[in-house]
Amino acid sequence: MTNPMAQAWLDARDDLGIRVIHPFAFVTKSGREVQTSGVYLPDFGCSAGTLLLCRFDPEWVDDVSDDTDYFSPGLNPNTYEPYHRELYIQTLSDWGWHGSEDEVPLWYDPAWREKV
């Protein structure tokens, strides 16, 4: 069963046409293999992508995520669950597109930061 956080991002995937990987397993720089109940967004945040951990992950997962190159913002589940299109567009635009230049979503607004 998918948790509410992951479901919101899967809904964003379907609506916005972005890549969202759930469940997601990653390896830390020190070689530890970790499975998260959260999601991975390979095209946003930084060249390594964004790792969004989940409140259903054990606390130690948050600690070991610091040993990666992923962008890992802390999102408030009360704000990001369920999916709200405009909020997600603003958030993803703020994080920045780091995917292929040929695949930039039409809704993506790199100037969004300047507007606020």
N, C-alpha and C positions, 0 to 999 in steps of 0.2 A: 504494500500500500504506500502511495506517495504522501509525504507530509505536506502541510499547508504551504510552507515556504517553497519547497521544490515545485509544487503544483502552480503557484503563482508565476514562477519563472518559466515553467513549461507553457503556461498560458501566454506569457510574453513571447516565447519562441514562436508559437503558432500565430499570434497576431502580428508581431513585428518582423518575423522572418529572420530571427537571429539564431546563432548556434548556442544551444544550452545542453550541457552534458550532465545527466543525472541517472543513476548515482555516479559518483566520481571517485576514482582511486588515484592517489598521487604518491610520489616518492620524495622525501625530504632530501636536502643536500647531504645529510649524513647517512642516507640510505634507508631510512625507515619507510616502510610501506603503510599507507593510511587510507582508509575508506571513509568518506564523508556522506552524510545524509543530505548535504547541501548540493550546490551546483557549481559547475565550471563554465565560465563564459570566455572562450578562447580569443575573442576578437575585441575585447574592451579592457580598459584599465592600464595595461602595459603590454609590452611585447610577449610576456609570458602568459597573459590573460588574467582573468579575475576569478578568485576562489571565494565563493560565498559559503561559509560554514553555516550550520544550522543549530538551533537551540536543542535539537534532539541528539546532537553529537556529544560524546563524552567530553568533559572539560579539557582533558589532555590533548584533544585534537586541535583546539585553539592554540595551545602552547607550541605544538610541533609545527603548526602552519607558519610560524615565524621563521622556520628553517627552510623556506622556499623563496622563489623569485616572484611568486604570484602577488598581484595587487589583492589585498584582502580587507575591504572596508567592513566596518561593523554596521549592519543595517538593523533598524528597529523593526521587528516583525509586525508590530501594531500599525506601522506605516506601510509596509510592503506586502502585507497579506490582507485581502486577496489582491490580485493584479489590478492596477489602475493605469491605463495606457499613458496618459500625460505624465504622470509621476515617473514611470519607467523610462519614457523618452527623455525626460529632463535628466534623470540620473545617468543613463547611459551616455548621453551627450556630454555630461559633465566629466565622466570618467575618460572619455575619449575613445575613438575608433583606432584599433591597432591591427585590424585584419587587412586583407588584400584591398588595394585601391580600386580594383575592379568590382568589388562586392559591397561597397559602402551602401547601407540602406538609404532609401529615398527620404525617410523621415529624420535621419541623423542631422543634427545641427551643430557643427563645430563652434559656432559663434554663440551658443547658448550661454556660456559663462559670462560673456560680455553684456548680456541682456539683463542679468540680475544684479 
